[in-house]
Structures are given as C-alpha cells and as structure tokens.
Amino acid sequence: MKRLVILADHSLVVHAIRLALRQTTGLEVVGLIDGRLPVTAQLTDLRADVVVVDDMQHAGPVAASRLREAREALPDAKLVLLTLSMEDGDLEQAFDAGADTVISKDVQSVALGTLLREVAVGKIVQRHRGTPAAREPLDCPLTTRELEILRLAAEGHTNSRIAHELWVTEQTVKFHLSNTYRKIGVTNRTEASRYAYVNRLVTAEAQLAV
C-alpha cells in the first residue's frame, strides 16, 4: 500500500481526489495539508510515497514552493502537480521545482485515480519535452505531431517507447513516420534522423546523449 499526501487549499479539491481514489486500490491517503503554508516538517513526519500538490487555483509560485519543499523533505517520493494550466511555461516551472508528473484537472475522476496509482508504482514518468534549442527549418512541411515524433526517433527512441511517451498507439507512430519520410524525401529512419540533426530539430542536450 502506497502512502499518499494531498497538499491543497480547497476542500473541493481534496474531495475530488478522495473520490478518484475510492475505486483505486494500492493507495492510502495518510495526510491532508494546507498548501498555502510551508509544509516541510509535516511531510517529513508523514513519510509519504506520493505527494499530490494542487495548483492552489493557479497560484503557480505557491505550488512551485510546495513542490520544492516536498522534494527536499521526501527526495524519493513521487511528486504530482494537479493543475488547470498545461501551458509550456507553467509545466517547465513545475518540473524545475521537482514535479515528476503533471496531471490536468480536466481528467475524469476514475482516470485520475488510475494515473495516481500508476505514478505511485513507477509506471509513469513524464517530463515535458520543451525544445528551446531546437528550431524548425524554413518551410518545414511537417505537422507539429510529425516533428515531435521525428525528434524522438532521432534521439534513438523505438516506436514502442515513442507511443508510450506520447500516449498513442505504435500504429499511429508508424503512420506519422511514414508521412514524415514522404514529406522530407527520405526512405528510412536513419535518413530521417540525419535530416533532424542537419536542420537542428534535436536539442543540443539530446545530441550529446545519443
């Protein structure tokens, strides 16, 4: 049984999370903490495996502070931010503060319970793939999704890994790659990867890691 703590400033949020967990096995709520105040001492005492941090009605800096405190107090815990905003800047702030996963408040309650359970057991690790160092070539014929898949393929990920990371089927990945090959005039993954590197579609960090 994984121990879960909720940091929130509104009883409705707590109720929604409890409702989501009602039909989910493997998680036990062991603490409810007011997220508007520093929480380091309380978290240390609770020994949580998972900490769910509410975005405090989109108060990004406050949520980020709670995430940093949670990471310091519980370095091995899974930190989840529950938020209304999925904008790139807000996601980067959350991950920089220590979040392992960000979940939109728009998900269905049953889905939220399942996602929290999978995060708790280490089956979901999600980091926003911002590409500040990458650029699209002039007159790039690819769609946003095709570029995203091409970048991942160029970084060495398998179709299965790409599908898992983007939450799509392998068939969808193959379909987009096939369209990509046709649009950029190549015939295989190697040539497509070379196109990505030549056109600097892959970040410098990713190139060093390959």
C-alpha positions, 0 to 999 in steps of 0.5 A: 500500500502506497502512502499518499499526501494531498497538499491543497487549499480547497476542500473541493479539491481534496474531495475530488481526489478522495473520490478518484481514489475510492475505486483505486486500490494500492493507495492510502491517503495518510495526510491532508495539508494546507498548501498555502503554508510551508509544509516541510516538517509535516511531510517529513513526519508523514513519510509519504510515497506520493505527494499530490500538490494542487495548483492552489487555483493557479497560484503557480509560485505557491505550488512551485514552493510546495513542490520544492519543499516536498522534494527536499523533505521526501527526495524519493517520493513521487511528486504530482502537480494537479493543475488547470494550466498545461501551458509550456511555461507553467509545466517547465516551472513545475518540473524545475521545482521537482514535479515528476508528473503533471496531471490536468484537472480536466481528467475524469475522476476514475482516470485520475485515480488510475494515473495516481496509482500508476505514478505511485508504482513507477509506471509513469514518468513524464517530463515535458519535452520543451525544445528551446534549442531546437528550431524548425527549418524554413518551410518545414512541411511537417505537422507539429505531431510529425516533428515531435515524433521525428525528434524522438526517433532521432534521439534513438527512441523505438516506436514502442517507447515513442507511443508510450511517451506520447500516449498513442498507439505504435500504429499511429507512430508508424503512420506519422513516420511514414508521412514524415519520410514522404514529406522530407524525401527520405526512405528510412529512419536513419535518413530521417534522423540525419535530416533532424540533426542537419536542420537542428530539430534535436536539442543540443542536450539530446545530441550529446546523449545519443 
